[in-house]
Amino acid sequence: MNIEDRIRSRIEAILINDARNYAELRGMAEGEESFGEDSFEEERNLYQRIINNYRSAISEVNQLLEENVGFLSGFYRLIENIKEKRDFHEICVQVVDCILQDFGAEYCSLMFLEPLDKEGDPFCLEGMREERKFLRIHTHAALLGSTEFEQVVARLVAESSECLNIPDVYREPRFNAVDFPSVVRSLACLPISLGQRPVGVLTLSNSLPHYFKDSHIRTLKILTSMVAHVRLLAPEPHQATKWAMPETGVPTSDHPDSLSIILLDFERTDTFNRSTHLDKDKIRTIKKWLVRSLGPRESMFFNGEHELIMFLPGTTADALPARVVGLRQAFENWKAEQTEKLRAVRLNIGFSTCEEGEDLSKALEVATAVMHPELGDGLDVAAEG
């Protein structure tokens, strides 16, 4: 007999005994010797209501306990994954991946309000999980492809240093100008602060209204404090990633049922301060450089005119963030040897893993939806050597 059964049995015994005692007293007062089942029907109804309330309360407590244990397990996995990491970007990837996997978020972003180092570009990491996870690192002043969304989030962080938990964005006037995708209904925004100065914001959403509870927010506040602490202690990104990946072929993990994909998009700012795609000849030059970082079974192709796609057979979801960091460092090494004009080129990179039994074409559709939200669904993979 478990603890719930013991407690329920004791409550039942107490209530039944009290009901019988009350019925006996009432019978004595009325000069009746016996009492039947109907003599304490009201008490039995009271007992049943108490038992039902008890069961409901126990169910809620058990659900909350399971939820908190799940959060703690996810937090433990995150700490295990990052405890030996030195690169701040990779740590951020692990944080977003953990939130998507263990905290019920269908969308999550880590956006920093200023460049992570004096020489670098703005840094924004977004992840989305519907049928699968896909993460994207970019430098655009936009979340989910919407500058309006980014502006509202930045304004909320500037107005208050407290967490903002919005039960339903469609009932929030401040978001009237934002065209949200289906993964955004309830929204939580948690500032990342150093001292009293906000340096970034963690944003997450779910397609259900009223999704994020106090238990979510408490754990997420711990995560944002951890990110702020790591940001304070981490060396500047261009220094931290020098060790990450040699520019020679690297062996892939021996997991034949895993296939990771990476999409790379290159852009620069024109004379009118507009972001434009890099031309194909320049991308081909970058491709020749990056190919030196591939493993024996890995490959890289053109995907359309302005994008590269990499296939990494055998690379699992756990191993993918380190590969992404190494690829970004290889790109930074290429920039270091270019003219001043080409050193202004920026890399946007998205990545996901297709495990055993999953549909690769669906993974590519999700990749396009996250990398290019303005294009809608669908992806035509044009492979060119």
VOLO-651045 format. One record per residue (C-alpha): residue in one letter; x negated, y negated, z negated. Coordinates in steps of 0.1 Angstrom, whole numbers, padded with zeros to 4 digits, always signed. Layout:
N
aXYZ;...
END
This chain:
385
m+0000+0000+0000;n-0015-0033+0011;i-0014-0065-0009;e+0016-0078+0010;d+0036-0047+0002;r+0026-0049-0035;i+0037-0085-0038;r+0070-0079-0020;s+0077-0048-0042;r+0072-0068-0073;i+0094-0097-0061;e+0121-0072-0052;a+0119-0055-0086;i+0121-0088-0104;l+0151-0101-0084;i+0170-0068-0086;n+0165-0066-0123;d+0176-0102-0128;a+0206-0096-0106;r+0216-0065-0127;n+0211-0084-0160;y+0232-0112-0147;a+0260-0089-0136;e+0260-0071-0169;l+0263-0104-0188;r+0291-0115-0166;g+0309-0082-0170;m+0306-0084-0208;a+0320-0119-0207;e+0350-0108-0187;g+0355-0077-0207;e+0346-0054-0178;e+0324-0023-0184;s+0313-0017-0148;f+0299-0037-0120;g+0298-0025-0084;e+0277-0036-0055;d+0300-0066-0049;s+0295-0079-0083;f+0261-0094-0075;e+0264-0100-0037;e+0254-0136-0041;e+0222-0125-0059;r+0214-0100-0032;n+0218-0128-0006;l+0195-0150-0026;y+0170-0121-0028;q+0171-0116+0009;r+0165-0153+0017;i+0135-0154-0007;i+0121-0122+0010;n+0126-0137+0044;n+0109-0170+0034;y+0081-0150+0019;r+0075-0130+0050;s+0075-0161+0071;a+0050-0178+0048;i+0028-0147+0048;s+0029-0145+0086;e+0019-0182+0089;v-0009-0177+0065;n-0022-0146+0083;q-0020-0164+0116;l-0039-0194+0102;l-0065-0171+0087;e-0070-0152+0120;e-0073-0186+0138;n-0099-0198+0113;v-0119-0166+0114;g-0119-0169+0152;f-0132-0204+0150;l-0159-0194+0126;s-0169-0165+0149;g-0171-0188+0179;f-0191-0213+0159;y-0215-0185+0148;r-0219-0174+0184;l-0227-0210+0194;i-0253-0213+0167;e-0269-0180+0177;n-0270-0192+0213;i-0286-0226+0207;k-0309-0220+0177;e-0339-0214+0199;k-0330-0238+0226;r-0350-0270+0232;d-0333-0286+0261;f-0305-0310+0252;h-0286-0304+0284;e-0285-0266+0279;i-0273-0271+0243;c-0244-0293+0256;v-0235-0266+0281;q-0234-0240+0253;v-0211-0263+0233;v-0186-0269+0261;d-0187-0232+0270;c-0179-0223+0233;i-0150-0247+0232;l-0135-0233+0264;q-0140-0197+0252;d-0132-0198+0215;f-0111-0230+0208;g-0083-0226+0233;a-0092-0256+0254;e-0084-0254+0291;y-0105-0285+0298;c-0135-0299+0279;s-0159-0327+0286;l-0190-0341+0269;m-0195-0377+0282;f-0223-0399+0270;l-0217-0437+0272;e-0253-0445+0281;p-0281-0426+0298;l-0298-0400+0277;d-0332-0415+0284;k-0345-0448+0297;e-0354-0434+0331;g-0324-0411+0336;d-0289-0412+0350;p-0256-0411+0330;f-0248-0376+0319;c-0213-0360+0319;l-0206-0323+0315;e-0171-0310+0323;g-0157-0275+0320;m-0123-0261+0331;r-0108-0227+0323;e-0077-0214+0340;e-0082-0180+0355;r-0120-0184+0349;k-0145-0209+0336;f-0163-0234+0358;l-0187-0261+0344;r-0200-0292+0362;i-0228-0316+0353;h-0226-0350+0371;t-0233-0387+0368;h-0199-0401+0380;a-0180-0425+0359;a-0150-0403+0360;l-0134-0374+0342;l-0114-0349+0362;g-0122-0371+0392;s-0102-0400+0377;t-0119-0433+0368;e-0087-0444+0351;f-0089-0414+0327;e-0125-0421+0319;q-0118-0458+0313;v-0089-0450+0289;v-0111-0425+0270;a-0140-0449+0267;r-0116-0476+0255;l-0102-0454+0229;v-0136-0445+0216;a-0146-0482+0215;e-0114-0491+0196;s-0117-0465+0168;s-0144-0442+0154;e-0118-0417+0143;c-0106-0386+0162;l-0076-0391+0184;n-0052-0362+0187;i-0024-0368+0213;p+0004-0342+0212;d+0017-0351+0247;v-0001-0374+0271;y+0032-0379+0291;r+0046-0397+0260;e+0015-0418+0255;p+0019-0452+0273;r-0019-0457+0275;f-0021-0428+0300;n+0007-0440+0323;a-0017-0448+0351;v-0035-0414+0350;d-0025-0386+0373;f-0033-0356+0352;p-0038-0320+0364;s-0019-0291+0349;v-0046-0284+0323;v-0039-0317+0305;r-0009-0320+0283;s-0021-0322+0247;l-0054-0341+0243;a-0080-0345+0216;c-0108-0371+0218;l-0136-0370+0192;p-0163-0397+0192;i-0200-0388+0189;s-0217-0414+0168;l-0252-0422+0156;g-0249-0444+0126;q-0219-0466+0134;r-0227-0467+0171;p-0206-0444+0194;v-0229-0427+0219;g-0205-0403+0235;v-0172-0385+0233;l-0160-0350+0233;t-0126-0346+0251;l-0106-0314+0253;s-0071-0306+0265;n-0046-0278+0268;s-0016-0274+0292;l+0008-0270+0262;p+0020-0300+0242;h+0012-0302+0204;y-0015-0276+0209;f-0044-0289+0187;k-0038-0285+0150;d-0058-0297+0120;s-0078-0265+0119;h-0090-0273+0155;i-0099-0309+0147;r-0119-0300+0115;t-0141-0275+0134;l-0145-0298+0164;k-0156-0326+0141;i-0184-0303+0129;l-0194-0297+0165;t-0195-0334+0173;s-0217-0340+0143;m-0240-0312+0153;v-0242-0327+0189;a-0251-0361+0174;h-0277-0346+0152;v-0293-0326+0181;r-0292-0357+0202;l-0311-0377+0175;l-0338-0350+0172;a-0341-0339+0208;p-0369-0352+0229;e-0360-0372+0260;p-0345-0348+0286;h-0372-0353+0312;q-0398-0343+0286;a-0378-0314+0271;t-0372-0296+0304;k-0408-0294+0316;w-0412-0259+0301;a-0378-0246+0313;m-0386-0229+0345;p-0417-0224+0367;e-0414-0232+0404;t-0420-0196+0414;g-0397-0167+0419;v-0381-0156+0387;p-0366-0121+0381;t-0329-0119+0377;s-0312-0101+0349;d-0304-0065+0356;h-0266-0067+0355;p-0254-0054+0389;d-0217-0062+0381;s-0223-0099+0376;l-0227-0126+0402;s-0233-0163+0393;i-0227-0191+0417;i-0242-0226+0416;l-0230-0256+0437;l-0253-0285+0443;d-0242-0319+0456;f-0266-0348+0462;e-0258-0385+0463;r-0274-0419+0461;t-0262-0455+0458;d-0261-0477+0489;t-0268-0514+0492;f-0232-0521+0482;n-0235-0500+0450;r-0213-0473+0464;s-0221-0436+0459;t-0228-0419+0492;h-0238-0383+0502;l-0273-0376+0511;d-0278-0367+0547;k-0282-0332+0558;d-0319-0335+0568;k-0328-0347+0534;i-0308-0320+0518;r-0326-0294+0539;t-0359-0308+0526;i-0347-0304+0490;k-0334-0269+0498;k-0369-0258+0510;w-0383-0270+0476;l-0356-0254+0455;v-0359-0220+0473;r-0393-0217+0456;s-0374-0213+0423;l-0352-0184+0434;g-0356-0148+0422;p-0361-0119+0446;r-0324-0112+0452;e-0311-0148+0450;s-0302-0169+0480;m-0292-0205+0489;f-0271-0217+0518;f-0255-0249+0531;n-0218-0252+0521;g-0205-0278+0546;e-0226-0308+0554;h-0235-0322+0520;e-0236-0293+0496;l-0257-0263+0488;i-0244-0231+0473;m-0266-0205+0454;f-0258-0169+0448;l-0275-0153+0418;p-0267-0115+0417;g-0273-0100+0383;t-0272-0133+0364;t-0247-0132+0335;a-0227-0161+0321;d-0251-0161+0290;a-0282-0164+0312;l-0267-0190+0336;p-0272-0222+0315;a-0309-0217+0313;r-0311-0211+0351;v-0291-0243+0357;v-0315-0263+0334;g-0345-0248+0353;l-0329-0258+0387;r-0323-0293+0375;q-0360-0295+0364;a-0371-0282+0398;f-0351-0310+0414;e-0366-0336+0391;n-0401-0323+0401;w-0391-0329+0437;k-0380-0364+0430;a-0413-0372+0412;e-0432-0367+0445;q-0409-0388+0466;t-0407-0425+0475;e-0389-0449+0452;k-0359-0448+0475;l-0355-0410+0472;r-0362-0410+0435;a-0328-0426+0432;v-0311-0395+0445;r-0288-0379+0419;l-0278-0342+0416;n-0243-0330+0407;i-0242-0293+0398;g-0214-0269+0391;f-0217-0233+0381;s-0197-0202+0372;t-0200-0164+0369;c-0179-0137+0386;e-0179-0106+0365;e-0169-0070+0374;g-0135-0068+0391;e-0130-0105+0395;d-0122-0122+0428;l-0152-0142+0443;s-0129-0162+0466;k-0109-0174+0436;a-0141-0184+0419;l-0150-0205+0449;e-0115-0221+0449;v-0120-0230+0413;a-0154-0244+0420;t-0140-0268+0446;a-0112-0279+0424;v-0137-0289+0397;m-0165-0302+0419;h-0142-0321+0442;p-0109-0328+0425;e-0099-0354+0451;l-0098-0326+0478;g-0073-0303+0461;d-0074-0266+0465;g-0092-0245+0490;l-0128-0240+0500;d-0144-0232+0533;v-0178-0217+0528;a-0199-0226+0558;a-0231-0206+0553;e-0262-0219+0571;g-0297-0209+0564;
END
